[in-house]
């Protein structure tokens, strides 16, 4: 959930309002797309639909198997967010095509990132001002800096998204923004990232490392070695001086234990097919409360803290492979800076569940890049005036 801390109305709007805005926007965009005389398609769209239909099918099976609704509605509504991103991107592309013709696609990319950057920056200013005026404490429930989000992890992801968007604006090949305004934002988001969570630090560090070094690697082995450098930098002592299971769990904030008990449950059920996203999470939680892993005793809902574990639990091996296939097939269409953004987000997703929550800011950025570079336009008619 991407809600603002302590603002119950904002939290409620954030929880339910996003879907409402998405649905209304789709109703507005769809007729407009038809009127401007273009047809937009998505490469390998069958794979997206197959993933979606499988998640719904697995969710329905879960309902009948456990006699509870679970997150069936959540799985059904997922497609609307992707529809919204698709329509918004292609409406802007169609408008720019009428104005710019050949260059319209790349111009549209930059315009979307500009809007994204401005929205993040002014939200940063607005919510910090609100918090300061009302003398709100910026610490989360664990005493860490959570900014205006409910915890440091969510604020770290906000800062990371801001960094990646501004990093894109500075190094894209279409319209590089070397302004002080953009550079200051990069520095601000970097400071916040390094002050919040290790995952935020990891994503920012990997983005810089990938763009300047890994991208130019001459072979895949070299690239892989460079990719794992950040892990060694963050966990040097533990790697070279030995580490117990307890310390390893503490270092990963309990993630390794969560993954272990989740994978045990998944292998018992069978990993080829899934259960729908976020359906077996509470089942895993209920089975392991009171077993000595005290973190679970404090939770009302268990996130698996890995997009890949969530995807495996929700869709099984078949959905995970389809998702990977889409990314691999899309890779050739990404520019250097887009590969940087996607690579950093994918690496960070190994320890957070955001890719299975397409309404989170960092996920929106990921799906924007994915959809933008897989969209295709066919001109049906072009209105001209004398």
C-alpha positions in Angstrom: 0.0 0.0 0.0 1.4 3.4 -1.0 -0.4 5.5 1.6 0.7 8.6 3.5 1.3 8.0 7.2 -1.2 9.2 9.7 -3.6 10.6 7.1 -6.5 8.2 7.3 -8.5 10.0 4.6 -5.5 10.0 2.3 -4.8 6.4 3.1 -8.4 5.4 2.3 -8.2 7.4 -1.0 -4.9 5.7 -1.7 -6.4 2.3 -1.1 -9.6 2.6 -3.1 -9.3 5.8 -5.1 -6.5 4.6 -7.4 -8.7 1.9 -8.9 -11.6 4.4 -9.3 -9.4 6.9 -11.1 -8.0 4.1 -13.3 -11.5 2.9 -14.3 -12.8 6.4 -15.0 -9.7 7.2 -17.1 -10.1 4.0 -19.1 -13.6 5.0 -20.0 -12.3 8.4 -21.1 -9.3 7.2 -23.0 -10.8 4.3 -24.9 -13.3 6.4 -27.0 -10.6 9.0 -27.6 -8.2 6.4 -29.0 -10.8 5.4 -31.5 -11.5 8.9 -32.6 -7.9 10.0 -33.3 -7.7 7.4 -36.1 -5.0 5.0 -34.8 -4.9 1.4 -33.6 -2.5 0.5 -30.9 -1.3 -3.0 -30.1 1.1 -4.6 -27.7 3.8 -7.0 -28.7 3.3 -10.5 -27.3 0.0 -9.4 -25.9 -1.1 -13.0 -25.7 1.4 -13.6 -22.9 0.0 -10.7 -20.8 -3.5 -12.1 -21.2 -2.4 -15.6 -20.4 -0.7 -14.5 -17.2 -3.8 -12.6 -16.2 -6.2 -15.4 -17.0 -4.1 -17.9 -15.2 -4.0 -15.8 -12.1 -7.8 -15.4 -12.1 -8.2 -19.2 -12.7 -5.8 -20.1 -9.9 -7.6 -17.6 -7.6 -11.0 -19.2 -8.4 -9.5 -22.6 -7.6 -8.3 -21.2 -4.3 -11.8 -19.9 -3.5 -13.3 -23.4 -4.0 -10.4 -25.2 -2.3 -10.4 -23.1 0.9 -14.0 -21.8 0.8 -12.9 -18.2 1.2 -12.8 -15.3 -1.3 -9.2 -14.5 -0.6 -7.8 -11.9 -3.0 -9.9 -12.9 -6.0 -11.1 -9.3 -6.5 -7.5 -8.0 -6.4 -6.4 -10.5 -9.1 -9.4 -9.5 -11.3 -8.6 -5.7 -11.0 -4.9 -6.1 -11.9 -5.5 -5.8 -15.6 -7.2 -2.4 -15.2 -4.0 -0.8 -14.0 -2.1 -2.1 -17.1 -4.9 -1.0 -19.4 -4.7 2.5 -17.9 -0.9 2.7 -18.5 -1.4 1.4 -22.0 -4.2 3.9 -22.9 -2.4 6.8 -21.3 0.9 6.1 -23.1 -0.8 5.6 -26.5 -3.2 8.6 -26.3 -0.1 10.8 -25.8 1.7 9.0 -28.5 -1.2 9.5 -30.9 -1.4 13.2 -30.1 2.3 13.7 -30.6 2.2 11.7 -33.9 -0.2 14.2 -35.3 2.2 17.0 -34.4 5.7 15.4 -34.8 5.2 12.3 -37.0 8.4 10.1 -37.0 9.9 11.5 -33.7 6.6 11.2 -31.8 7.4 7.9 -30.0 10.6 9.1 -28.4 9.2 12.5 -27.6 6.3 10.8 -25.8 8.7 8.8 -23.6 10.4 12.0 -22.5 7.2 13.8 -21.9 5.9 11.0 -19.7 9.1 11.0 -17.6 8.8 14.8 -17.3 5.3 14.5 -15.9 6.4 11.6 -13.6 9.3 13.7 -12.3 7.3 16.8 -11.6 4.5 14.8 -9.9 7.1 13.1 -7.6 8.9 16.3 -6.8 5.9 18.4 -6.0 4.4 15.6 -3.9 7.7 15.5 -2.0 7.5 19.2 -1.3 3.8 19.2 -0.5 3.7 16.3 2.0 6.9 17.4 3.8 5.4 20.9 4.2 2.2 19.4 5.6 4.1 17.2 8.0 6.3 20.0 9.1 3.4 22.5 9.6 1.5 19.9 11.7 4.7 18.9 13.6 4.4 15.2 12.6 7.2 12.8 13.6 9.0 11.4 10.6 10.0 8.2 12.3 8.1 5.0 11.6 6.9 2.5 14.2 10.4 1.1 14.5 12.2 4.4 15.0 13.5 4.6 11.5 13.1 7.6 9.1 9.9 6.9 7.2 9.3 10.4 5.8 5.6 10.9 5.1 5.1 7.2 4.4 4.2 4.6 6.9 7.7 3.1 7.0 11.2 3.5 5.7 10.8 0.8 3.1 8.0 2.6 1.3 9.7 6.0 1.6 12.9 4.4 0.3 11.0 3.1 -2.7 9.6 6.6 -3.3 13.1 8.1 -3.2 14.4 5.3 -5.5 11.6 6.0 -8.0 12.4 9.7 -8.0 16.1 8.9 -8.5 15.5 6.6 -11.4 13.2 9.0 -13.2 15.7 11.9 -12.8 18.6 9.7 -13.8 16.6 8.8 -16.9 16.0 12.5 -17.7 19.8 13.2 -17.4 21.0 10.4 -19.5 18.4 9.6 -22.1 19.4 9.9 -25.7 16.5 12.1 -26.8 16.5 15.2 -24.6 19.1 15.1 -21.9 18.3 17.4 -19.0 21.6 18.7 -17.6 19.9 21.4 -15.6 20.7 22.1 -11.9 17.0 21.5 -11.1 17.3 17.9 -12.3 20.7 17.3 -10.7 19.5 18.6 -7.3 16.6 16.2 -7.4 19.0 13.3 -8.1 21.1 14.3 -5.1 18.1 14.7 -2.9 16.6 11.4 -3.8 20.1 9.7 -3.4 20.4 11.1 0.1 16.9 9.9 1.1 17.6 6.5 -0.5 20.9 6.1 1.5 19.1 7.3 4.7 16.2 4.8 4.5 16.5 1.1 3.5 19.3 -1.1 2.1 17.1 -2.0 -0.8 16.8 1.6 -1.8 20.6 1.9 -1.6 20.9 -1.3 -3.6 18.7 -0.1 -6.4 20.4 3.3 -6.7 23.9 1.8 -6.6 23.0 -0.9 -9.2 21.5 1.8 -11.5 24.7 3.8 -11.4 26.9 0.7 -11.7 24.9 -0.7 -14.6 24.8 2.5 -16.7 28.5 3.3 -16.4 30.1 -0.1 -16.1 27.9 -3.2 -16.5 26.4 -2.0 -19.8 29.8 -1.8 -21.4 30.9 -5.3 -20.1 32.3 -7.4 -23.0 30.8 -10.7 -21.8 27.9 -11.9 -19.7 30.2 -13.5 -17.0 31.8 -10.1 -16.4 28.4 -8.4 -16.2 27.1 -11.0 -13.7 30.2 -10.5 -11.5 29.7 -6.7 -11.6 26.0 -7.1 -10.7 26.7 -8.9 -7.4 29.3 -6.4 -6.3 26.8 -4.3 -4.3 25.8 -7.4 -2.3 29.4 -7.9 -1.3 29.9 -4.3 -0.4 26.8 -4.2 1.9 27.5 -7.6 3.6 31.3 -7.8 3.5 31.8 -8.7 7.2 29.2 -11.5 7.1 30.4 -13.0 3.9 34.1 -13.2 4.9 33.8 -13.9 8.6 31.0 -16.4 8.7 27.4 -15.9 9.6 24.9 -17.9 11.6 21.3 -18.6 10.5 20.1 -16.2 13.1 22.4 -13.4 12.0 21.5 -14.0 8.4 17.8 -13.7 9.2 18.5 -10.5 11.1 20.5 -9.1 8.3 17.7 -9.8 5.8 15.1 -8.5 8.2 13.6 -12.0 8.4 13.2 -12.3 4.6 15.2 -15.6 4.4 13.0 -17.3 6.9 9.9 -16.0 5.2 11.1 -17.3 1.9 12.0 -20.7 3.5 8.6 -21.3 5.1 6.9 -20.1 2.0 8.8 -22.3 -0.4 8.2 -25.3 1.9 4.4 -24.6 1.6 4.7 -24.1 -2.2 6.6 -27.3 -2.8 4.1 -29.2 -0.7 1.3 -27.9 -2.8 3.2 -28.1 -6.1 5.0 -25.2 -7.7 4.0 -25.7 -11.4 0.6 -24.0 -10.8 -0.2 -21.2 -8.4 -2.9 -20.0 -6.1 -3.5 -16.4 -7.3 -1.6 -13.4 -6.0 -1.6 -12.9 -2.2 -4.0 -15.8 -1.6 -1.8 -18.2 0.4 0.0 -15.5 2.3 -2.3 -15.7 5.3 -2.2 -19.5 5.1 1.6 -19.4 5.5 1.2 -16.8 8.3 -1.3 -18.9 10.3 0.7 -22.1 10.0 3.9 -20.4 11.4 2.6 -18.1 14.1 3.9 -19.2 17.5 6.8 -21.2 16.0 9.5 -19.0 17.3 9.8 -16.6 14.4 8.5 -13.7 16.4 8.2 -11.3 13.5 5.2 -13.3 12.3 3.4 -12.9 15.6 3.2 -9.1 15.0 1.6 -9.3 11.6 -2.0 -9.1 10.3 -1.0 -9.9 6.8 2.2 -11.5 5.5 4.0 -10.2 2.4 6.7 -12.5 1.1 9.1 -9.6 0.5 10.0 -10.8 -2.9 8.2 -10.2 -6.2 9.5 -13.5 -7.5 8.3 -15.5 -4.5 5.0 -13.7 -4.7 4.8 -14.5 -8.5 5.7 -18.1 -7.9 3.1 -18.4 -5.1 0.5 -16.7 -7.2 1.1 -18.2 -10.7 3.5 -21.0 -10.2 6.4 -21.8 -12.5 4.3 -21.3 -15.6 3.4 -17.7 -14.9 6.9 -16.9 -13.6 8.4 -18.2 -16.9 5.9 -16.2 -18.9 6.8 -13.0 -17.1 10.5 -13.6 -17.6 9.9 -14.4 -21.2 8.1 -11.0 -21.7 11.1 -9.2 -20.1 13.6 -11.1 -22.2 11.7 -10.5 -25.5 11.4 -6.8 -24.5 15.1 -6.3 -23.7 16.2 -5.6 -27.3 13.8 -2.6 -27.5 15.2 -0.9 -24.4 17.7 1.9 -24.7 20.8 2.0 -22.5 19.1 4.1 -19.9 15.9 2.1 -20.0 17.9 -1.1 -19.5 19.5 0.6 -16.5 16.1 1.5 -15.0 14.6 -2.0 -15.6 17.7 -3.9 -14.4 17.8 -1.9 -11.1 14.1 -2.4 -10.5 14.3 -6.1 -11.3 17.2 -6.7 -8.9 15.5 -4.7 -6.2 12.3 -6.7 -6.7 14.1 -9.9 -5.4 13.7 -8.5 -1.9 10.4 -6.6 -2.2 7.0 -7.5 -3.6 6.3 -4.4 -5.6 6.2 -5.9 -9.1 3.0 -7.8 -8.1 1.5 -4.5 -6.9 1.3 -2.4 -10.2 -0.1 0.7 -8.5 3.1 1.3 -6.5 5.2 4.1 -7.8 8.3 2.0 -8.6 6.1 -0.6 -10.3 4.4 2.1 -12.4 7.8 3.2 -13.6 8.6 -0.4 -14.5 5.4 -1.1 -16.4 5.6 2.3 -18.2 9.0 1.4 -19.6 7.8 -2.1 -20.5 4.6 -1.0 -22.2 6.1 2.0 -23.9 8.7 -0.1 -25.6 6.2 -2.8 -26.7 3.5 -0.6 -28.0 2.9 -0.5 -31.7 0.8 2.0 -33.7 -1.1 1.5 -37.0 -2.4 4.6 -38.7 -6.0 4.1 -39.9 -6.7 7.6 -41.0 -5.2 11.0 -40.4 -7.4 14.0 -40.3 -6.1 16.9 -42.2 -7.3 20.5 -42.7 -7.0 22.7 -45.8 
